[in-house]
Amino acid sequence: MLMARGRRGSAIAAGLAAEVPVDGARWLIIGITALNTATFEQKPTRTIRLGEAKIKAILDRLDEADNAAINSSGGGHYAYRAKSAALVRMQQPGGGSPAMFHCPTRYINNSSLGCLHGGYVHPRTRCSVQLFTTHGTWKDLDGVVDACTHVDANVHELCIRFDDEIDPGQFCPTAVRHRILLIEESTSLARLAIHDLQALNAEIEHVTDGRKGVETALKNNYDLVLLDVELSDMDGLEAVREMRKEGYTGTLVAFTARSGPEEQKLAVEAGFDMHVDKPYKRQDMSRLLEGLMEEPIYSNYQADPQMTDLLKTFVEELPGEVRAMRLAGIHRDAERLAYCARSMKASAGSYGFDILADAAAKITEALAQGRSAADVEILVAELVKLTGQVRA
């Protein structure tokens, strides 16, 4: 959002903007765009004078040309069509003042961004890119133009290489690596399943027996547990019942060759959410992961390198906090549940996970207001769902 010069003071007073010093100049941060107040009248320039349909056709053609590298499932780059495009601020060698450009995006990975620009840009030109995160905030990424390739008429594709590696899942939901626990006794079938799931950008942990599988699932944070129903040391249905009894609320999938109506009914009653038949097809695994495409939740301090280890530890300890809260709810222990919710609110908020803190606050408010157990249970389920989306 851009405002007229005369409204600068009122914008700052209203909390819609803030003035900060950068490199000896004053910058006004408004909405998602940072503009130097010395040249405040400058707006992001659209150098590609084409309609959205024609721009999309160009991006599609480029994707088809290097389909082996551009995909949405983990190999090479990730297809990335940002709704707001990217705002790229750069100053070409020998040019005048730095300028801000509106650049439609095509791909992203942990080290670079591909986008379109209406003109030639010299390689090694320094730039700063502003991108929306998956939760609507903006983030500045410094980098350099690594390559500029002519596409059509005045349209060029830029490859911008970031100074520091990023997590592309912050900006592109399909780049999120899903965490899966595979509990499968057959090493041959597990080997194939791991191969197919890794090709879908999943991070896999594999255990071969039920007892260890239960312990591992309760100790760590997974997006999904794929469980062999016919384990020799512990029946899969028994394993799921124990996990649910201990407060496990994540997604549990039965991996089974016994998929008749009666078997499916027993699996659901035991606590499974869904099932995948053996033998399975690759499309089965793809559909399984598509159901997990929730936007990841990152801390407000994710960009601070000094917070990296602290955030990782916080995320690793989340399953224990969630399990304690879930068990308090199961046993209708309102006092214990209120304590757990207050603790979650304090820790999540302090570590920059405001969404979790807000969800925990709703639970404490509901308990203080004496709302029904059913209402509180819904709020707990919402919080549990959010914790599964948290990334360090």
DACOR-V773513 format. One record per residue. N is the residue number from 0. SS is DSSP state (a for helix, b for strand, c for the rest). Layout:
n: (N:N)
ss: (SS:SS)
This chain:
n: (0:1:2:3:4:5:6:7:8:9:10:11:12:13:14:15:16:17:18:19:20:21:22:23:24:25:26:27:28:29:30:31:32:33:34:35:36:37:38:39:40:41:42:43:44:45:46:47:48:49:50:51:52:53:54:55:56:57:58:59:60:61:62:63:64:65:66:67:68:69:70:71:72:73:74:75:76:77:78:79:80:81:82:83:84:85:86:87:88:89:90:91:92:93:94:95:96:97:98:99:100:101:102:103:104:105:106:107:108:109:110:111:112:113:114:115:116:117:118:119:120:121:122:123:124:125:126:127:128:129:130:131:132:133:134:135:136:137:138:139:140:141:142:143:144:145:146:147:148:149:150:151:152:153:154:155:156:157:158:159:160:161:162:163:164:165:166:167:168:169:170:171:172:173:174:175:176:177:178:179:180:181:182:183:184:185:186:187:188:189:190:191:192:193:194:195:196:197:198:199:200:201:202:203:204:205:206:207:208:209:210:211:212:213:214:215:216:217:218:219:220:221:222:223:224:225:226:227:228:229:230:231:232:233:234:235:236:237:238:239:240:241:242:243:244:245:246:247:248:249:250:251:252:253:254:255:256:257:258:259:260:261:262:263:264:265:266:267:268:269:270:271:272:273:274:275:276:277:278:279:280:281:282:283:284:285:286:287:288:289:290:291:292:293:294:295:296:297:298:299:300:301:302:303:304:305:306:307:308:309:310:311:312:313:314:315:316:317:318:319:320:321:322:323:324:325:326:327:328:329:330:331:332:333:334:335:336:337:338:339:340:341:342:343:344:345:346:347:348:349:350:351:352:353:354:355:356:357:358:359:360:361:362:363:364:365:366:367:368:369:370:371:372:373:374:375:376:377:378:379:380:381:382:383:384:385:386:387:388:389:390:391)
ss: (c:c:c:c:a:a:a:a:a:a:a:a:a:c:c:c:b:b:b:b:b:b:c:c:b:b:b:b:b:b:c:c:b:b:b:b:a:a:a:c:c:c:c:c:b:c:c:c:c:c:c:a:a:a:a:a:a:a:a:a:a:a:a:a:a:c:c:c:c:b:b:c:c:c:c:c:b:b:b:c:c:c:c:c:c:b:b:b:b:b:c:c:c:c:c:c:c:c:b:b:b:b:b:c:b:b:b:b:c:c:c:b:b:b:b:b:b:c:c:c:c:c:c:c:c:b:b:b:b:b:b:b:c:c:c:c:c:b:b:b:b:b:b:b:b:b:b:b:b:b:b:b:c:c:b:b:b:b:b:b:b:b:c:c:c:c:c:a:a:a:c:c:a:a:a:c:c:b:b:b:b:b:b:c:c:c:a:a:a:a:a:a:a:a:a:a:a:a:a:c:c:b:b:b:b:b:b:c:c:a:a:a:a:a:a:a:a:a:a:c:c:c:c:b:b:b:b:b:c:c:c:c:c:c:c:a:a:a:a:a:a:a:a:a:a:c:c:c:c:c:c:b:b:b:b:b:c:c:c:c:a:a:a:a:a:a:a:a:a:a:c:c:c:b:b:b:b:c:c:c:c:a:a:a:a:a:a:a:a:a:c:c:c:c:c:c:b:c:c:c:c:c:c:c:a:a:a:a:a:a:a:a:a:a:a:a:a:a:a:a:a:a:a:a:a:a:a:a:a:a:c:c:c:a:a:a:a:a:a:a:a:a:a:a:a:a:a:a:a:a:c:c:c:a:a:a:a:a:a:a:a:a:a:a:a:a:a:a:c:c:c:c:a:a:a:a:a:a:a:a:a:a:a:a:a:a:a:c:c:b:c:c)
